[in-house]
Amino acid sequence: MKYTLLYAYDPATAGPSDGEVPEWIEFDNQVKAAGIFVHEAGLHPAADGKTLTIRDGESSIDKIAAGDTVAGFYVIDVPDEETAVSWAQRIPTARYGHVEIRQVVEF
């Protein structure tokens, strides 16, 4: 089963430390070595992004609201949710933000 691990934090209250980069490299290497890697990507800051809504046929593009913002994600292929949770616990952002664990819908 594929799971997306969306890692997020509120940059107004906490954020990555300078020493965190080696932890991310190690996590990335572990995911790939375990053979569960599907895809990963980091995202530019939410302040650089936009939110699109369409209501009654009218579209609106706004800045993303302040607060917890998704910083990136991993898609992994593991046997079950318990295994996905165990990998999510290793993501450094979980110490100062949170990680959403969501099963991917495969059509």
Secondary structure as the mmCIF struct_conf table of DSSP 4:
data_model
#
loop_
_struct_conf.conf_type_id
_struct_conf.id
_struct_conf.beg_label_comp_id
_struct_conf.beg_label_asym_id
_struct_conf.beg_label_seq_id
_struct_conf.end_label_comp_id
_struct_conf.end_label_asym_id
_struct_conf.end_label_seq_id
STRN STRN1 LYS A 2 TYR A 9
TURN_TY1_P TURN_TY1_P1 PRO A 11 THR A 13
HELX_RH_3T_P HELX_RH_3T_P1 ASP A 18 GLU A 20
HELX_RH_AL_P HELX_RH_AL_P1 VAL A 21 ALA A 33
TURN_TY1_P TURN_TY1_P2 ALA A 34 GLY A 35
STRN STRN2 PHE A 37 GLY A 42
HELX_RH_3T_P HELX_RH_3T_P2 ALA A 46 ASP A 48
STRN STRN3 LYS A 50 ARG A 55
TURN_TY1_P TURN_TY1_P3 ASP A 56 GLY A 57
STRN STRN4 GLU A 58 LYS A 63
HELX_LH_PP_P HELX_LH_PP_P1 ILE A 64 ALA A 65
BEND BEND1 ALA A 66 GLY A 67
STRN STRN5 THR A 69 ASP A 77
BEND BEND2 PRO A 79 ASP A 80
HELX_RH_AL_P HELX_RH_AL_P2 GLU A 81 ALA A 88
TURN_TY1_P TURN_TY1_P4 GLN A 89 ARG A 90
HELX_RH_3T_P HELX_RH_3T_P3 PRO A 92 ARG A 95
TURN_TY1_P TURN_TY1_P5 TYR A 96 TYR A 96
BEND BEND3 GLY A 97 GLY A 97
STRN STRN6 HIS A 98 GLN A 103
HELX_LH_PP_P HELX_LH_PP_P2 VAL A 104 VAL A 105
#
